[in-house]
């Protein structure tokens, strides 16, 4: 970024990238809210989580545009889980007895090893998803993340239901192969 008398100047390529990212965010917002509404108790919670997810996605705007959708929904699911954990810990904290007899408080939080293993599995899954053929990945994510039925996906993509079934089947097979290879590498 060049500095001029008025401060930093954006190059034309950076402006195009920003416009592409902004367009992506606009196009995804409503679908993300619907996705979160199916998983939360209120529309306000879904709106809040969508805003939080889109805000977190800004960190990844330098990534390839075809990865933004997967990242956005992963961020949204993580934000939803974070909110659930915070709510559960507030509830638990209100009901914990602090008697002198209580020696050790049990925790519902996973151990460091469990968190590390989960993070490694998530990273392996993300790598495997990114290695899927584009159309196969798109259809798989529409089904698994967006919750669309095979018929809805077929209409959305302009293909037959049978083609959707083949893409999902291929995605599952490739993911099993790649994640199976990951598990054999991790646990010989």
N, C-alpha and C positions, 0 to 999 in steps of 0.2 A: 504494500500500500504506500503510495507516494504521499509526502507531506507537502501541503501548499500553504499559502497565507491564511486560508480559512480552516486549516486542520487537515486530517487525513482525507485523501480522495480515493474513491473506490474505482477500480478498473471496470471496464465493460463486462469482462468475464465474471467478476465478482457480483456485479449487479444482476447478470443473467442467472447465476447460481442462487442468489437471494430470491429472485422472482420465482424460480422453479420451486424452491423450498416453500415459499409462501403459498404458492398455488397448490402444492401437495398438502400442506396443512389445511387449507380451506376445503379441499376436496375430501379429506379424510375425517373431518371433525364430526359431521352428522353420523357417519357410520360408526365411529368410535363411541359416540354417546349411546347409540342404540346397543352396541356390543356391551357396554358397561351397565346399561339399564337392565339387561337380562341377568346381570350378576349382582346387582345392588338392590337395596330396599326402596330407594327414592330417586326421582329424576334429578333432584338437586345434588345428591351424592355422585351420580353419573356425570353430571356437568362438571362438578369440582374435580373428579378424577380425570376426566378428559382434558381439562385445562392443565392440570398438573402434569399429565403425560406429554401433552404437546410442548409444555415448557421444558421438560426434561429432554425431549427429542432435539431441542436446539443444539445441544452439545454434539449431536451426530450429523449436523447439516453438511459437514465436509465429507461424509461418507457417500458412496455411490447411491444415486437416487433409487435404484431398484432394491436397496436394502432398507430404506426408510419404513416401509409398511411393516415388515417383520419386526424391526426395532420398536416401532410405535406400539404395536400390540403386546410385545414382550414387556415394554415399560409400563403399559396400562395394567397388565396382569400383576406385575410386581407392585405397582402402586396400590392396587386393590388388596393384595396380600399384606402389604405394609399397614394399610389402614385397618385391616382385620386384626393383625397382631397388636397394633396400638390399642384398639378397642378392647381386645381380650386382656391385655396386660393392665389396662385401667380397671376393668371389671375384677380381675384377680387381685389387684392391689387393694381394692376396697374390701375384700373378703378374706384377707390373710390374717390368721391369728398370730399374734406376737407373744404368746405365752412364754414363760421362762422355760417350759418343757420343750419348746420347739428348738431343736438343735440345728437343723439344716432345712432351709426352704427349698422345696422342689421347684424346678424351673421347666417350663414348656419349651424354652428355647433350645434349638439343636446345639450340639457340641461343636467346637471349632472344627473337628475332623469331619463331622457330618456336613457342616456348611461348606467346607472346602470341597468335599466330594460332590455335593450338589452343584456348586459353581463349576466344577470341572465337567460334570455331566451336561450342564446347561451350555457350556462353551462348545462341547463336542456336538451337541444337538444343533446349535446355531451354525457351526461349520458344515455339518452334514446338510442342513437345510439350504445353506448358501451354495452348496455344490450341486443341488438338484438342477435339472434343466429348467429354464425360466418358466415355461408354460406349466410344467409339472408342479413347480413350487407355487406358482400363482393359484392354481386350482386346489392344491393341498391346503394352502393358507386360507382360501375362501371357505373351505369346508371346516377346518379345524379351529381357525381363529375367528372368522366372521360368523361361523355357525350356519352357513348356507347349506341347503339340501342339494343333492345332486341335480335335481330338476332346476332349481334356482341358478345354480352355477352354469348349467347348460344354456339356459336362457341368457344369462349375463354375458357369457363368452361366445355365444352363437355357435355352439357345438352340440352334438348329441349327448344324451345321458350316458350312452355306452362309452363315448370318448372320455367323459368325466370319470367313469368307473375305471377305465384303463389308466388314466393319469394318476388317480388316487392309488390304485394298485401298484403302479410303477414307483410312485413316491414312497409308499410303505416298504416295498421291497428294497429300494436303494437305501432308505434310512436304516432298515434292519441290518443290511450288509455293512454299512459304514459304522453304525453304532456297535454292531457286533464285533467289528474289527477293533473299535476303541476299547471295548470291555476286555477283549483278549490281550490287548497291549497293556492295559492297566492291571489286570489280574491274570498273570501268566499261569 
